[in-house]
Amino acid sequence: MTQVTSNQFPGLTSGNIHIKTPRMPVSPYDKSTIVSIYPKLIDEKKHTIYPGRFVIEPGTEKDPSLLVVGPSSWWKEMEEGQPYLEIPHSSMQIAQSVIMDYCNGIFGCDMGAKMPGLFWVPGKFTKQTITTYVDPETNVNYAQLLEKAKAKQRNFFQEIVKLADIMWARSQGNPLTISDDARIGAVALGMDNKPWLQDFKTVTLSPCRSCGELINTAYPVCKHCKAIINEEQAKAMNLQFAK
């Protein structure tokens, strides 16, 4: 669970001039916590802000994953010779943006009743303390938020499984038309009888720790990003990697 953080922005480049741009003091109390019951690794990159990379580990309904985020900033170019103007965004804005931007790009997600099980709460929490969260204004607690996330994710899985059935029929059984999300959803819903799931079940697939794509754990190297998954297995197979 990672948010790349630093009090020193690496700098900005204007033409051929590199300008060292320190960040304004960051409040240590400005924290928010993203909660995920989505069984897939999320690696969200925002290139216009800093810090701008947010990695959320796969979660489950029984064991949600958490990511604590702080504030991020972007820099506005001013008149020539003037320093850049830092535009800060609070941790709450960042947490909401991470979820919205990721979910908006997912097929079958309507950002309402059908979406991955992701939500955020203000404040810094751990798996032990998150259960004590209660919104002081609405009196909504963590258990209620978690149940809403579960319901939305089940609706989302049902939707993408239905769409996968349609794509499977229209493509006359082309496995390339079935997304990893649809396969994950079918497994989560216990729909093991899907014909497009049979090849998927013949091997043990799990998210790659590096890129998040589903991989066959029987092999030591990820076929997508080429990261070494199991160093001991790679050594046993006498595999040599370029450095």
N, C-alpha and C positions, 0 to 999 in steps of 0.2 A: 504494500500500500504506500504509494509514493506521490508526493508533490515536490517538484524541484524547487527549492527555496534558497534565497540568499538576500542579504541586505545590500549587496553591491551589484547593480546591473552591469553586464559585461561591456556595454558601450553601444553607441549608435554611429552609423556611417553616413555622412552627407557628402556626396561626390567622392573626392579622394581624401576627405578629412575624417579621421576617426575621433569621435568625441566621447570622452569618459564621462559617464552620467551616473552619479551616485543616487540611490533611492532615498526618498524621505524616510524618516524613522517609521518603522512598522509596529503597530500596537500588538504586543504579545497576547492580548485578550481578544483580538478580532479573529475568531476561529469558528468554523462551521463543520459539521460532520455529515458526510454522504454515506448513506446506508444502501447496500446492494444485496438482494437475494437472487440476482441474475446469475445463472451458472456459466458465465463466460467472462474472460478477462477483458477489461476496458482500458485502452491506452489512448486517451484523448489529448491531442496536441492543439494548442492555440498559439499560432506563430506571431500574433500581433500584441500579445501581452507577456509580462514576465512577473513571476514564474508562470510558465505556460504549458507544462506537461503534467497530466494527472493520470495515475495508474491505479485502477480499482481491481482488486483481486476477485475471482469468481466467488459468489456467495450462494447460499441455499436458504430455504425457508427456516430450517432449524438452526443454521449457523450463518447468519448474515456477515458480510465483510464490511469494514468501515474504512473510510478515508477522511482524515482531518485536513481541511484546507484553510489557508490564510488568505490575506488580500493579495491581489495582483495589480499591476499598473501597465499602462501604455504611455508612450511619449509623443507629444505633439510638437512638430517642428514650428519654430517661431521665425522671426525675421532673421536675416543673415547676420551671423556673428553673435546671436543671442542663444543662451542655453535652451535645451529642449524643456518643454513644460510637462511634468509628470501628471498623469490623470489616473488617480488610484480608484480601484473598485474593491468594495468590501468583500469579505469572505462569503457572505450570504449571496451576493450577486454572482460570485465565481461558482459557488456550489450549484446554484440554479442553472447557470449557463452550461456547466459541464454536463448536467443531466439533459437539458433541453437540446443542446447541440448534438449530443450522441444519439438520442432517441429520434430526433427529427430525420435522421438519415436511414432509419430502419424500415424495411418493407413490412407493411401490415400494422404499423404503429400509428395510432390516431392521437397520441399525446393526451388522451383523456381516460376512457375506460379500458383501453387496450394499449399497454405499453410494458416494457421491461420493469421489473420490480426495483425501482430506484427512487429514493427520496432523500431529503436532507433536513437537518434540524440545526438551529443556531447553537453554537457552543462546542467545546471540545469534549468528546466522549470516548469511552472505551467500551468493549463488549460487556464489561461488568457494570458500568455506570449508565449506559444508554437506556437501560430499562427503567430508569428513574425519571426520564424526560417527560415533562408536562408543559404544554404551551400555557403561559400565564394569562393570555388574553382569551383563548378559546376553550381552555381546559382539556384540549385533546392530548392524549398521552401517547407514548411510544407504541404500546400494544395496538392501539387503534390505527396508527399510521402503518404499522407492519401488516395488519389485516387488510387494509386498503391496497397496499402494494401487492400482497398475495393475490387478491381478487383481480387486480388489473393485469398482473402477469399471466394468470390462468386464462383470462380473456384473450390476451395477446397470443399466447401459445395456441389456443383453439383457432384463432383467426389464421395464423400462419400455417397451421397444419391443414386447414381447409383449403387455403390457397395452394399449398403443396400438392394436395390431391388433384386440384384442377390442372396445375402445370404438368403433373405426371401423366394425366390422361391426354392432355393436348399435345404433349411431346412424344406420345407413344412409349412412355417408359424411359425417357432420357434422364439418367441420374444427375446430370449437370444442372438440371432445372431445380433441383432440391437444395435449399440453402442449409447451412449448418444450424441456423436458428430453428428451422422447421424440424430438423432431426432432434435437436435438444428439446424442443417443445413436445414432440411426440413421446420421447422417453419420459419426460417429466409428467406427462398426462397419462402414462401407462398404456399408450396406444401401440403396443408391440406388434400388432397385426398388419401394420402398413406395409405394402409391398416395396415401397421405396426406402424402407428402413432396414430391409433384410441384409443388404450388403454392409450397411453401417454397423449392424450388430455383430458381424462376424469377427471384428477386431475391437480391441479396447481403445476407444478414442477419448482424449482429454485435451484441454487447452494447453498450447505451448506456453511456457512461462515467459518466453521472450516476445512473441508476436500475438498470442491469443488464439491463433487458428487451431482447429481440431487436428490432432495428429495421432498416429499409431504409436503407442508407447513401447511397442516391441522393437522399435528401431532407435538408435542412439542420436540421430540427427533429425532436426525438423526439416521437412521437405519444402516449407514455405520460406523461412528466413535463414535456414542453414545453421541455426544455433545448435550447440551440443546439448542434448537433453540429458544424457546419462554418460558421464565421463568414464566411469568404471567399465561400462559396457563397450564404449568406444575403444578403450585400452585393450580390453579382452579380444576385440576384433582386429586389433593392430591397425586401427585407422590413423592416418597421418593428416594433419590439418595445416594449411598454410598460415604463417604468422605475419 
